[in-house]
Amino acid sequence: MKPPRENNYRSAWAGTLRADHVDSEARVAGWVHRRRDHGGLIFIDLRDRTGLLQLVFRPEEAPEAHAAAHGLRAEDVLSAKGRVVRREEGTVNPQLPTGEIELAVDQIEVLADAETPPFEVDSDKAVDETLRLRYRYLDLRRERMTQNIELRHEVVAAMRRYLDDQGFLEIETPFLTRSTPEGARDFLVPSRIQPGSFYALPQSPQLFKQLLMVSGFERYYQVVRCFRDEAARADRLPEFTQLDMELSFVDEEDVLSVCEGLVKDFLAAGGVEVETPFERLGYDDAMLRYGSDRPDRRFGMEIQDLGSAFAGSGFKVFSGALEGGGVVRGFKTDGSEDLTRKRFDELTEQAQQLGAKGLVWAVVEADGWRSPVAKFLKAEEMSAAAEQLGAKEGDAILVVADSAEMAARVLGALRLELAPADVEGTDVFWVLDFPMFEWNEEEKRWDPLHHPFTAPTGDLDGDPGSWRSRAYDIVWNGNEIGGGSIRINRQDVQRKVFDAIGLTEEEAEARFGFLLDAFRYGAPPHGGIAFGVDRIIALLAGTDSIREVIAFPKSASGADPLTGAPAPVDEEQLRELGIQLRKPPPGQG
């Protein structure tokens, strides 16, 4: 960081002074981090955004400054001038970048007094999250939070540098647009000029970035705020930030290649080194081997199809599933010391809660399986299954016999349940070749697995359930950090997709007519991706909650304890908007 312009408050950043500044004069400014009174000497740890610097006040050298230091309290704001000196032998702090020196203060100015904070700013002790969010400006002074926000800046700056070098243009798209639901509820903004009409805050810039490709800009990006009116989670909030990208005249490999260099750079900014190119994994293969389209592959425990081992089995659970078009699949754990009978019962209950009919478990022993179903199985069946799974004596085996979808869901969940807590390493890869749609049983319709602007493949005059998509997701250690696709750039294909998801021609025209019109004027082949900035920073910071890496996040309930939002507005504002509130029925409000 460059030195600050010298003024009446500071001539140097507190955390940047070092031993080579000894005997020089310096003026620093910041907050009182800690105060210690050692008889005649008073020590103050001064904090600014660059770190800590110890100030020492000696009564015999600067009596006025020493007297003023007596009244200082934690979080008071001050400016201090003095001489940089070496610390006395035995007082050097090797844990602190400024630990070899201190500032012998001869002049001090208290710029602002501080009341006692509601929690300790100089400590990393656990504090109730609502209290932290209520006093977020104090929470952000804590070292861990400051580091998280600085990390966010460094990573986003790396994103921008890379894309600038690759010829991308950063172009802003509107926040006030029309409602075109993409799966979650829109946040609606009433129009005062046109009563009864509403804007919507964007869930993503999807349509606008496609229009920018039609406009001929060819390479676009934006670090953009997006909004979804849905329940908050540890990794999802009503407002969030994504890195949005789009490219023209590209196929999948072009997009993936550009993105791999980008990911390499922004992970490096967060201290994680990866090698490119990244592995490509097909969706079907991911679901078969891991029961997830965003698997954590670092701890093994791959799911295997055991149909061949149990073909013709006398155990009706297995034979019935196979004869009915289902599957028998399972995985093994390394060792079974922690898997008691009670634990197996808990896993069985979890499998049933996920929708499976049951769970078969076994522990491999020298003379076969220890399992409630062992008596129904032939020795060669158990041996073949153990061999296929690579299970040795002492390992546990978990098996589900059900539909392929149910087996994947249940075994994928159990695999994560049994994953070791201390998994290490870095695994970044692409998942490709997704189905275009998934069947929504409740609504009796096809829903896009990504979104309806993804280019499909297959027989577009045939069964939509057989279509695949030109989509791709990027996964890092079991977390999807980005997803995108090659887009549709033809009216006729876009209308087929709208028809497949149950949108009538009139509905499609009303909601997306502007996009269909644009396709009439020459839309290039194009594709793009969006990266979840909040999630990426949280992973780099080693935290489970994205609220830890956002300066002013909403709480788990979607509220803002700092400002009190959301909040009622006065009747005059509502009248201007033509809005009248209805009281909810008794018991619903």
C-alpha positions as CSV (number, residue, x, y, z in Angstrom):
1,M,0.0,0.0,0.0
2,K,1.3,3.4,-0.9
3,P,2.0,5.8,2.0
4,P,-0.8,8.3,2.7
5,R,-0.6,11.9,1.8
6,E,0.8,13.6,4.9
7,N,-1.8,15.7,6.7
8,N,-2.7,16.8,10.2
9,Y,-3.8,13.3,11.1
10,R,-1.2,10.9,9.7
11,S,2.1,10.7,7.8
12,A,2.2,6.9,7.8
13,W,0.0,3.8,8.0
14,A,0.4,2.3,11.5
15,G,0.8,-1.3,10.3
16,T,3.5,-0.5,7.8
17,L,6.2,0.9,10.1
18,R,9.2,-1.3,10.5
19,A,12.7,-1.4,12.0
20,D,14.2,0.5,9.1
21,H,12.0,3.5,10.2
22,V,13.8,3.7,13.6
23,D,14.8,7.3,14.6
24,S,12.3,8.8,12.1
25,E,9.3,10.9,13.0
26,A,5.9,9.6,12.2
27,R,2.3,10.6,12.8
28,V,-0.3,7.9,12.9
29,A,-4.1,7.7,13.3
30,G,-6.6,5.1,14.2
31,W,-8.5,3.4,17.0
32,V,-7.4,2.4,20.5
33,H,-7.3,-1.4,20.3
34,R,-5.9,-2.0,23.8
35,R,-4.6,0.1,26.6
36,R,-2.1,-1.1,29.2
37,D,-0.8,0.9,32.2
38,H,2.5,-0.3,33.5
39,G,3.1,2.0,36.4
40,G,4.7,5.1,34.9
41,L,4.5,3.8,31.3
42,I,1.3,3.6,29.3
43,F,1.1,1.4,26.2
44,I,-1.6,1.8,23.5
45,D,-2.0,-0.7,20.7
46,L,-3.2,1.6,17.9
47,R,-5.2,0.0,15.1
48,D,-5.8,1.2,11.5
49,R,-6.7,-0.8,8.5
50,T,-3.1,-1.9,7.9
51,G,-2.6,-3.4,11.4
52,L,-1.4,-2.6,14.9
53,L,1.3,-0.4,16.2
54,Q,2.4,-0.1,19.8
55,L,2.5,3.5,21.2
56,V,4.4,4.2,24.3
57,F,3.8,7.2,26.6
58,R,6.6,8.2,29.0
59,P,5.8,10.8,31.6
60,E,9.3,12.2,31.8
61,E,9.5,12.8,28.0
62,A,5.9,13.9,27.1
63,P,3.9,14.7,30.3
64,E,0.9,16.2,28.5
65,A,0.6,13.3,26.1
66,H,1.0,10.9,29.0
67,A,-1.7,12.6,30.9
68,A,-4.0,12.5,27.9
69,A,-3.3,8.7,27.5
70,H,-4.7,8.1,31.0
71,G,-8.2,8.9,29.8
72,L,-8.1,6.8,26.7
73,R,-10.6,3.9,26.3
74,A,-11.0,1.1,23.8
75,E,-12.2,2.3,20.4
76,D,-11.4,6.0,21.1
77,V,-10.1,7.6,17.9
78,L,-6.8,9.5,18.0
79,S,-3.9,10.9,16.1
80,A,-0.4,10.5,17.6
81,K,3.0,11.9,16.7
82,G,6.3,10.7,17.9
83,R,9.6,9.0,17.1
84,V,9.9,5.4,15.9
85,V,12.2,3.5,18.4
86,R,13.3,-0.1,18.9
87,R,11.5,-2.1,21.6
88,E,13.5,-2.9,24.6
89,E,15.1,-6.4,24.7
90,G,12.6,-9.0,25.8
91,T,9.5,-7.0,24.6
92,V,9.8,-7.8,20.9
93,N,6.6,-9.4,19.6
94,P,7.5,-11.7,16.7
95,Q,3.8,-12.4,16.0
96,L,3.3,-8.8,15.0
97,P,4.7,-7.2,11.7
98,T,5.5,-4.1,13.7
99,G,6.7,-6.1,16.7
100,E,10.3,-4.9,16.7
101,I,9.4,-1.2,17.1
102,E,7.1,1.2,18.9
103,L,6.2,4.9,18.6
104,A,7.4,7.0,21.5
105,V,4.6,9.6,21.5
106,D,5.2,13.2,22.2
107,Q,1.9,14.6,20.9
108,I,-1.6,13.2,20.9
109,E,-5.0,14.5,19.7
110,V,-8.2,12.7,20.7
111,L,-10.4,12.9,17.6
112,A,-13.5,11.1,19.0
113,D,-14.5,9.4,22.2
114,A,-16.1,5.9,22.1
115,E,-18.6,4.4,24.4
116,T,-18.0,0.8,25.7
117,P,-18.8,-1.5,22.7
118,P,-21.6,-4.1,23.1
119,F,-18.9,-6.8,22.4
120,E,-15.1,-7.0,22.5
121,V,-13.7,-5.7,19.2
122,D,-10.1,-6.9,20.1
123,S,-11.3,-10.5,20.5
124,D,-12.5,-13.2,18.3
125,K,-14.8,-14.7,20.9
126,A,-18.2,-15.9,19.6
127,V,-20.8,-13.2,19.6
128,D,-24.5,-13.6,18.9
129,E,-25.0,-13.1,15.1
130,T,-27.9,-10.7,15.5
131,L,-25.9,-8.5,17.8
132,R,-23.0,-8.5,15.4
133,L,-25.3,-7.5,12.5
134,R,-27.0,-4.8,14.7
135,Y,-23.5,-3.3,15.3
136,R,-22.0,-4.4,12.0
137,Y,-19.7,-1.3,11.8
138,L,-18.1,-2.5,15.0
139,D,-18.0,-6.1,13.9
140,L,-16.1,-5.1,10.8
141,R,-13.4,-3.7,13.0
142,R,-12.6,-7.2,14.2
143,E,-9.5,-8.6,12.6
144,R,-11.1,-11.7,11.0
145,M,-13.9,-9.6,9.4
146,T,-11.4,-7.0,8.1
147,Q,-9.3,-9.8,6.6
148,N,-12.4,-11.3,4.9
149,I,-13.4,-8.0,3.3
150,E,-9.9,-7.4,2.1
151,L,-9.8,-10.9,0.7
152,R,-13.0,-10.2,-1.1
153,H,-11.5,-7.1,-2.7
154,E,-8.3,-9.0,-3.8
155,V,-10.3,-11.8,-5.4
156,V,-12.7,-9.5,-7.2
157,A,-9.8,-7.3,-8.4
158,A,-8.1,-10.5,-9.8
159,M,-11.3,-11.3,-11.6
160,R,-11.4,-7.9,-13.2
161,R,-7.7,-7.9,-14.1
162,Y,-8.0,-11.2,-15.9
163,L,-11.1,-10.4,-17.9
164,D,-9.8,-6.9,-18.8
165,D,-6.6,-8.6,-20.2
166,Q,-8.8,-11.1,-22.2
167,G,-10.6,-8.2,-24.0
168,F,-13.9,-8.3,-22.0
169,L,-15.9,-5.1,-21.4
170,E,-17.5,-4.4,-18.1
171,I,-21.0,-3.3,-18.9
172,E,-23.8,-2.5,-16.4
173,T,-27.3,-3.8,-16.9
174,P,-30.5,-2.5,-15.4
175,F,-31.7,-3.1,-11.8
176,L,-35.2,-2.0,-12.6
177,T,-36.6,-4.4,-15.2
178,R,-39.7,-6.5,-15.8
179,S,-40.7,-9.6,-13.9
180,T,-39.6,-12.8,-15.8
181,P,-39.5,-15.4,-13.0
182,E,-36.5,-17.7,-13.2
183,G,-37.5,-20.2,-10.5
184,A,-37.5,-18.0,-7.4
185,R,-39.9,-15.1,-6.5
186,D,-39.0,-11.7,-7.8
187,F,-38.6,-8.7,-5.6
188,L,-41.2,-6.2,-7.0
189,V,-40.9,-2.5,-7.0
190,P,-44.1,-0.5,-7.6
191,S,-44.2,2.2,-10.2
192,R,-45.5,5.6,-9.0
193,I,-45.8,6.9,-12.5
194,Q,-47.8,3.9,-13.7
195,P,-50.0,2.8,-10.8
196,G,-50.6,-0.9,-10.8
197,S,-47.4,-1.7,-12.7
198,F,-44.3,-3.0,-11.1
199,Y,-40.6,-3.3,-11.9
200,A,-38.7,-6.4,-10.7
201,L,-35.2,-6.5,-9.3
202,P,-33.1,-8.9,-11.5
203,Q,-32.4,-12.5,-10.4
204,S,-29.6,-12.4,-12.9
205,P,-28.7,-10.3,-15.9
206,Q,-29.3,-13.3,-18.1
207,L,-31.5,-11.7,-20.8
208,F,-29.6,-8.4,-20.9
209,K,-26.2,-10.2,-21.4
210,Q,-27.6,-12.2,-24.3
211,L,-28.9,-8.9,-25.8
212,L,-25.4,-7.5,-25.4
213,M,-24.2,-10.4,-27.6
214,V,-26.8,-9.5,-30.2
215,S,-25.6,-5.9,-29.9
216,G,-22.1,-7.1,-31.0
217,F,-20.0,-6.5,-27.9
218,E,-18.9,-10.1,-28.0
219,R,-17.2,-10.3,-24.6
220,Y,-19.0,-8.9,-21.6
221,Y,-18.6,-9.2,-17.8
222,Q,-20.1,-7.6,-14.8
223,V,-19.7,-8.0,-11.0
224,V,-23.3,-7.6,-10.3
225,R,-25.8,-7.6,-7.4
226,C,-28.8,-10.0,-7.9
227,F,-31.9,-10.5,-5.9
228,R,-34.2,-13.5,-5.1
229,D,-37.2,-13.3,-2.8
230,E,-36.5,-16.6,-1.0
231,A,-35.6,-17.9,2.4
232,A,-32.0,-17.1,3.5
233,R,-29.5,-20.0,4.1
234,A,-25.9,-20.1,5.2
235,D,-24.9,-20.0,1.5
236,R,-27.7,-18.0,0.0
237,L,-29.2,-14.6,0.8
238,P,-32.0,-12.5,-0.8
239,E,-29.3,-10.3,-2.3
240,F,-26.1,-11.7,-3.6
241,T,-23.2,-11.0,-5.9
242,Q,-22.1,-12.9,-9.0
243,L,-19.5,-12.5,-11.7
244,D,-21.5,-12.6,-14.9
245,M,-19.8,-13.3,-18.3
246,E,-20.9,-13.8,-21.9
247,L,-19.0,-14.5,-25.1
248,S,-20.0,-14.6,-28.8
249,F,-18.9,-17.1,-31.5
250,V,-17.9,-19.7,-29.0
251,D,-18.5,-23.3,-28.2
252,E,-18.2,-25.1,-24.8
253,E,-14.4,-25.5,-25.0
254,D,-13.9,-21.8,-25.7
255,V,-15.9,-20.8,-22.6
256,L,-14.3,-23.5,-20.4
257,S,-10.8,-22.5,-21.5
258,V,-11.3,-18.8,-20.7
259,C,-12.9,-19.7,-17.4
260,E,-10.1,-22.0,-16.3
261,G,-7.5,-19.2,-16.6
262,L,-9.9,-17.0,-14.6
263,V,-10.4,-19.5,-11.9
264,K,-6.7,-20.2,-11.6
265,D,-6.1,-16.4,-11.1
266,F,-8.8,-15.7,-8.6
267,L,-8.1,-18.8,-6.5
268,A,-4.4,-17.8,-6.5
269,A,-5.5,-14.3,-5.2
270,G,-7.0,-16.2,-2.2
271,G,-3.9,-18.4,-1.7
272,V,-5.1,-21.6,-3.5
273,E,-3.0,-22.9,-6.4
274,V,-4.6,-25.1,-9.1
275,E,-3.4,-26.6,-12.3
276,T,-5.3,-26.4,-15.6
277,P,-6.9,-27.8,-17.6
278,F,-9.6,-29.0,-15.2
279,E,-11.0,-32.5,-15.5
280,R,-14.4,-32.9,-17.3
281,L,-17.0,-35.2,-15.7
282,G,-20.3,-36.1,-17.3
283,Y,-23.5,-35.5,-15.3
284,D,-24.6,-39.2,-15.5
285,D,-21.2,-40.4,-14.4
286,A,-21.2,-37.9,-11.5
287,M,-24.6,-39.1,-10.4
288,L,-23.6,-42.8,-10.7
289,R,-20.3,-42.5,-8.9
290,Y,-21.1,-39.8,-6.3
291,G,-24.9,-39.4,-6.1
292,S,-24.5,-35.7,-6.8
293,D,-23.9,-33.3,-9.7
294,R,-21.5,-31.3,-7.5
295,P,-19.6,-34.0,-5.6
296,D,-16.7,-33.7,-3.2
297,R,-14.4,-36.3,-4.7
298,R,-11.5,-35.8,-2.3
299,F,-12.4,-38.6,0.1
300,G,-13.3,-41.4,-2.4
301,M,-16.2,-43.6,-1.3
302,E,-17.4,-43.9,-4.9
303,I,-20.7,-45.5,-5.5
304,Q,-20.7,-48.6,-7.6
305,D,-23.4,-50.4,-9.5
306,L,-23.7,-53.8,-8.0
307,G,-26.4,-55.2,-10.3
308,S,-24.0,-57.8,-11.8
309,A,-23.1,-59.1,-8.4
310,F,-26.7,-59.6,-7.4
311,A,-28.2,-60.6,-10.7
312,G,-30.5,-63.5,-10.0
313,S,-30.2,-63.1,-6.3
314,G,-32.6,-65.0,-4.1
315,F,-32.9,-61.9,-1.9
316,K,-36.1,-60.3,-3.1
317,V,-35.2,-56.8,-2.2
318,F,-32.3,-56.9,-4.7
319,S,-33.9,-59.1,-7.4
320,G,-37.2,-57.2,-7.2
321,A,-35.5,-53.9,-7.8
322,L,-33.5,-55.2,-10.7
323,E,-36.5,-56.9,-12.4
324,G,-38.5,-53.7,-12.0
325,G,-36.0,-51.7,-13.9
326,G,-34.3,-50.3,-10.8
327,V,-30.7,-50.6,-9.6
328,V,-28.7,-52.0,-6.7
329,R,-25.9,-49.6,-5.9
330,G,-23.6,-49.1,-2.9
331,F,-20.3,-47.8,-1.5
332,K,-17.8,-48.8,1.1
333,T,-16.2,-46.9,3.9
334,D,-12.6,-47.4,5.0
335,G,-13.0,-49.1,8.3
336,S,-16.2,-49.4,10.5
337,E,-14.9,-48.6,14.0
338,D,-17.3,-45.7,14.4
339,L,-20.3,-47.5,12.8
340,T,-22.2,-49.2,15.7
341,R,-25.5,-50.9,15.3
342,K,-27.2,-47.8,16.6
343,R,-25.4,-45.7,13.9
344,F,-26.4,-48.1,11.2
345,D,-30.0,-47.8,12.4
346,E,-29.7,-44.0,12.2
347,L,-28.4,-44.2,8.7
348,T,-31.3,-46.5,7.7
349,E,-33.8,-44.1,9.1
350,Q,-32.1,-41.2,7.2
351,A,-32.3,-43.2,4.0
352,Q,-36.0,-43.8,4.6
353,Q,-36.6,-40.1,5.3
354,L,-35.0,-39.4,1.9
355,G,-37.5,-41.7,0.2
356,A,-35.7,-45.0,0.1
357,K,-37.6,-48.2,1.1
358,G,-34.6,-49.1,3.3
359,L,-30.9,-49.5,3.5
360,V,-28.8,-52.7,3.5
361,W,-25.6,-52.5,5.6
362,A,-22.8,-54.9,6.2
363,V,-19.4,-55.1,7.8
364,V,-16.9,-57.3,5.9
365,E,-15.4,-60.0,8.1
366,A,-13.0,-62.9,7.4
367,D,-15.8,-65.4,6.8
368,G,-18.3,-63.1,5.0
369,W,-20.6,-60.3,6.0
370,R,-21.9,-59.3,9.3
371,S,-25.3,-58.0,8.3
372,P,-29.0,-58.5,9.0
373,V,-29.4,-59.7,5.4
374,A,-26.4,-62.0,5.2
375,K,-28.5,-65.1,5.6
376,F,-30.4,-64.3,2.4
377,L,-27.3,-63.9,0.3
378,K,-25.0,-66.4,-1.3
379,A,-21.3,-66.3,-0.3
380,E,-20.3,-65.6,-3.9
381,E,-22.7,-62.7,-4.1
382,M,-21.2,-61.1,-1.0
383,S,-17.7,-61.8,-2.3
384,A,-18.4,-60.4,-5.7
385,A,-19.9,-57.2,-4.3
386,A,-17.0,-56.7,-1.8
387,E,-14.5,-57.2,-4.6
388,Q,-16.3,-54.8,-6.9
389,L,-16.3,-52.1,-4.1
390,G,-12.7,-52.9,-3.1
391,A,-13.9,-53.6,0.4
392,K,-11.5,-55.3,2.7
393,E,-12.0,-56.9,6.1
394,G,-13.3,-54.3,8.6
395,D,-14.8,-52.1,6.0
396,A,-18.5,-51.2,6.0
397,I,-20.8,-51.5,3.0
398,L,-24.0,-49.5,2.4
399,V,-26.4,-50.6,-0.4
400,V,-29.7,-49.2,-1.8
401,A,-32.0,-51.1,-4.1
402,D,-34.4,-48.7,-5.8
403,S,-34.8,-46.5,-8.8
404,A,-31.6,-45.0,-10.2
405,E,-32.7,-41.5,-9.1
406,M,-33.6,-42.6,-5.6
407,A,-30.4,-44.6,-5.2
408,A,-28.3,-41.6,-6.3
409,R,-30.1,-39.2,-3.9
410,V,-29.9,-41.5,-0.9
411,L,-26.3,-42.8,-1.4
412,G,-25.1,-39.3,-2.2
413,A,-26.5,-38.0,1.0
414,L,-25.1,-40.9,3.1
415,R,-21.7,-40.5,1.5
416,L,-21.6,-36.9,2.7
417,E,-22.9,-38.0,6.1
418,L,-20.0,-40.4,6.5
419,A,-17.3,-38.2,5.0
420,P,-14.3,-37.5,7.2
421,A,-14.3,-34.1,8.9
422,D,-10.7,-33.3,8.0
423,V,-10.7,-33.7,4.2
424,E,-7.7,-31.9,2.6
425,G,-6.7,-31.0,-0.9
426,T,-8.1,-29.1,-3.8
427,D,-10.3,-30.6,-6.5
428,V,-11.7,-28.3,-9.3
429,F,-13.5,-29.9,-12.2
430,W,-16.3,-29.4,-14.7
431,V,-19.6,-31.2,-14.9
432,L,-21.0,-31.4,-18.4
433,D,-23.8,-33.0,-20.5
434,F,-26.8,-32.3,-18.2
435,P,-30.3,-33.4,-18.9
436,M,-32.2,-30.4,-20.4
437,F,-35.2,-30.9,-18.1
438,E,-36.4,-32.6,-14.9
439,W,-40.0,-33.7,-14.4
440,N,-42.0,-31.6,-11.9
441,E,-44.4,-34.2,-10.5
442,E,-46.4,-31.7,-8.5
443,E,-47.0,-29.3,-11.4
444,K,-47.0,-32.1,-14.0
445,R,-44.5,-30.3,-16.3
446,W,-40.9,-30.2,-17.4
447,D,-38.7,-27.7,-15.6
448,P,-35.3,-26.6,-17.0
449,L,-32.4,-28.0,-15.0
450,H,-30.6,-24.7,-15.6
451,H,-32.8,-22.2,-17.4
452,P,-34.9,-22.1,-20.5
453,F,-32.3,-20.1,-22.5
454,T,-29.8,-23.0,-22.5
455,A,-29.2,-24.6,-25.9
456,P,-30.7,-28.1,-26.0
457,T,-29.4,-31.1,-27.9
458,G,-31.1,-34.3,-29.2
459,D,-34.3,-34.8,-31.1
460,L,-36.1,-31.5,-30.6
461,D,-39.3,-33.0,-32.1
462,G,-39.2,-35.9,-29.7
463,D,-39.7,-36.5,-26.0
464,P,-38.3,-33.5,-24.0
465,G,-37.3,-35.9,-21.3
466,S,-34.6,-37.3,-23.7
467,W,-33.1,-33.8,-24.5
468,R,-29.7,-33.0,-23.1
469,S,-28.3,-29.5,-22.6
470,R,-25.1,-27.7,-23.5
471,A,-24.7,-26.6,-19.9
472,Y,-21.7,-26.8,-17.7
473,D,-21.0,-26.3,-13.9
474,I,-17.7,-25.8,-12.2
475,V,-17.2,-27.6,-8.9
476,W,-14.6,-26.9,-6.2
477,N,-14.3,-29.3,-3.3
478,G,-18.0,-30.3,-3.5
479,N,-19.3,-26.8,-4.0
480,E,-20.8,-25.5,-7.2
481,I,-19.0,-22.1,-7.7
482,G,-20.3,-21.4,-11.2
483,G,-22.7,-22.5,-13.9
484,G,-23.5,-21.6,-17.4
485,S,-24.2,-22.9,-20.9
486,I,-24.1,-22.3,-24.6
487,R,-27.3,-20.3,-25.2
488,I,-30.1,-20.6,-27.8
489,N,-29.7,-18.0,-30.6
490,R,-32.6,-19.0,-32.8
491,Q,-36.3,-18.1,-32.5
492,D,-37.5,-21.5,-33.6
493,V,-35.4,-23.4,-31.0
494,Q,-36.3,-21.0,-28.2
495,R,-40.0,-21.4,-29.0
496,K,-39.6,-25.2,-28.9
497,V,-38.1,-24.9,-25.4
498,F,-40.9,-22.6,-24.3
499,D,-43.4,-25.1,-25.6
500,A,-41.7,-27.9,-23.8
501,I,-42.0,-26.2,-20.4
502,G,-45.7,-25.3,-21.0
503,L,-45.4,-21.7,-22.0
504,T,-48.0,-20.8,-24.7
505,E,-47.0,-18.7,-27.6
506,E,-48.9,-15.8,-26.1
507,E,-47.2,-16.2,-22.7
508,A,-43.8,-16.4,-24.3
509,E,-44.4,-13.3,-26.3
510,A,-45.7,-11.4,-23.3
511,R,-42.7,-12.3,-21.1
512,F,-39.9,-12.7,-23.5
513,G,-41.0,-11.0,-26.7
514,F,-38.1,-8.6,-26.6
515,L,-35.6,-11.4,-26.7
516,L,-37.4,-13.2,-29.5
517,D,-37.5,-10.0,-31.5
518,A,-33.8,-9.6,-31.0
519,F,-33.2,-13.0,-32.5
520,R,-34.8,-11.8,-35.7
521,Y,-32.0,-9.4,-36.3
522,G,-29.0,-11.8,-36.3
523,A,-28.0,-13.3,-33.0
524,P,-24.5,-14.9,-32.9
525,P,-23.8,-18.2,-31.3
526,H,-23.0,-17.3,-27.7
527,G,-22.5,-18.7,-24.3
528,G,-21.5,-17.7,-20.8
529,I,-21.4,-18.4,-17.1
530,A,-22.0,-16.9,-13.7
531,F,-19.8,-17.4,-10.7
532,G,-21.1,-17.0,-7.1
533,V,-18.7,-14.4,-5.7
534,D,-20.0,-14.7,-2.1
535,R,-19.6,-18.4,-2.0
536,I,-16.1,-18.3,-3.5
537,I,-14.9,-15.8,-1.0
538,A,-16.5,-17.8,1.9
539,L,-14.7,-21.0,0.8
540,L,-11.4,-19.1,0.5
541,A,-11.9,-17.6,3.9
542,G,-12.7,-21.0,5.4
543,T,-16.2,-20.1,6.6
544,D,-19.5,-21.9,6.1
545,S,-21.6,-18.7,6.0
546,I,-21.5,-16.1,3.2
547,R,-22.6,-13.5,5.8
548,E,-19.0,-13.6,7.1
549,V,-17.7,-12.2,3.8
550,I,-20.3,-9.6,3.0
551,A,-19.9,-6.1,4.6
552,F,-23.6,-5.6,5.3
553,P,-25.6,-8.8,4.9
554,K,-29.1,-9.7,5.8
555,S,-29.8,-12.1,8.7
556,A,-31.0,-15.6,8.3
557,S,-34.6,-14.3,8.3
558,G,-33.8,-11.8,5.5
559,A,-34.0,-8.8,7.9
560,D,-31.4,-6.2,8.5
561,P,-30.8,-5.7,12.2
562,L,-28.6,-2.6,11.5
563,T,-31.1,-0.5,9.6
564,G,-34.4,-2.2,10.7
565,A,-35.2,-3.1,7.1
566,P,-37.7,-4.2,5.9
567,A,-39.9,-1.6,7.6
568,P,-43.3,-0.1,7.2
569,V,-43.7,3.1,5.2
570,D,-46.1,5.9,5.8
571,E,-49.6,6.1,4.3
572,E,-48.6,9.0,2.0
573,Q,-46.0,7.0,0.3
574,L,-48.5,4.1,-0.2
575,R,-51.1,6.5,-1.6
576,E,-48.6,7.9,-4.1
577,L,-48.0,4.3,-5.3
578,G,-51.7,3.4,-5.4
579,I,-51.2,0.7,-2.8
580,Q,-53.6,-0.3,-0.1
581,L,-52.5,-2.8,2.5
582,R,-54.9,-5.6,3.6
583,K,-54.7,-6.9,7.1
584,P,-54.1,-10.6,7.2
585,P,-56.8,-12.9,8.6
586,P,-56.6,-13.5,12.3
587,G,-53.8,-16.0,13.1
588,Q,-51.9,-15.3,9.9
589,G,-50.2,-12.0,10.6
